Amino acid sequence: MSETILIALIACSVGFFNDANKPKQYSLELAGGRSENILIETNGKYACPTYCATEHLHTALMCKPECNHDHDAYQVHTSLLPQKKISFNGETILAMERVQTSKSKVKRVNQTLASK
């Protein structure tokens, strides 16, 4: 009985850790009139290079607020100063919204793909 409870606790802990650290999808509205969807990893070390032309959700990194230099990869620059704008690859971000993906939607897509 105690082994079953221990296994359940470990499984729940792994699930919560996975949910907390998985990449988050964001939709960006940029000043040039473009919109961009990106993935930001919590503790990520990789970002797609700026020349990446593959059709997928680009992985980006969040810079620290004191970062002022350009990168050769997808980066979101933030600032603690109100007069400085948040930027993405040099373009000012007008709106940044987290995209919620529901698990039921993913299940439906997988079922649709399996039936084809």
N, C-alpha and C positions, 0 to 999 in steps of 0.2 A: 504493500500500500504506500509506504513512504517513498519507494523508488518511483512509483507512478507519479506522485506529487512532484518529486524532484525533476523528473523528465518534463512534466508539464510546465514547471517554472522556467526551466532552461529554454524550452521551445518558445515560450512567451517572451523571454528576455531577448532571444535572438531575433524574433519578429519585431519587437519594439526598436532594437538597435538598427535593424535593417531599414525600417520606416524612417527613422530619424536621420540616417546617413545617406539615403538614396538621393540621386540627383533630382532637383526640382525644376519643373518647366516654367518658363516665364514668357510672356508676350510683351514685346517692347514696341512702343509707338515713337518713332524717331522724328526729329525736327524736319528732315527732308521730305516727309510725307510717307516714308516707308514704314513697314511693320516687319518685325523679325521675331521669330520664336527660337528660344535658346534653352539649353539645359545648364544649370549651375550646380556643380558638385560642392557639398559642404566642405570636405577636406581634399578637394581635387588638386592634382599637380599637373594635369594635362588640359590643354585647350586646343581646339581646332586652329590651325594656322589661318591667317587672314586670306590667303590665296586658296583656301579649301573651296572647291566647286561642287562637291558631292551634295546631292539632294537628300539632306537629313537634318535632324535637329542638331545644330552646332553646339558643341560643349564649350562653355566659356568659364572664365575665372573672375571672381570678385577681387579687385585690388584693395589694398589697405587704404584708408582715407588719406594718408600722407604721400601716396604714390603720385608722381607727376609726369612720368615718362611714358612714351608710346611703346607698345609691344608688337611683336610679329604674330600675335595670336589673338583670338577673340577675348576681349577683356571688358568688364564693366567697371568704370572708375567712379568711385563715390567720394564724397567730401563731407566733413563735419561743418564746414563753413557755408552759411546760407547763400552767399553771393556766388559760390561755385556751383556749376550745374553737374548733374550726373551724366556721364557720357558712355557711349558704347562704340568702340573703335573710332573715336574722334567725333562722332555725331552726338548731339545733345538728345537725351532721352526726355520726351514729354510725359510719357506714362509707362509704368512698369507694373504689370499685373501677373500674379502667380496663377498658372493654369492648373485647375484641379482635374485630375483624371480619376474617374470612378472605376472601381474594380468590376462592377457589373457591366460597364461599357466594354472593358477589355475582354471579359468573358464572352459577351455577345459577338465581338469581332472574331475571337478565336473559334467560336462555334460556327460562324458564317464561313470562315476559311476552311474549317474541317469538312463542312458539307459540300464544298465545291469539288 
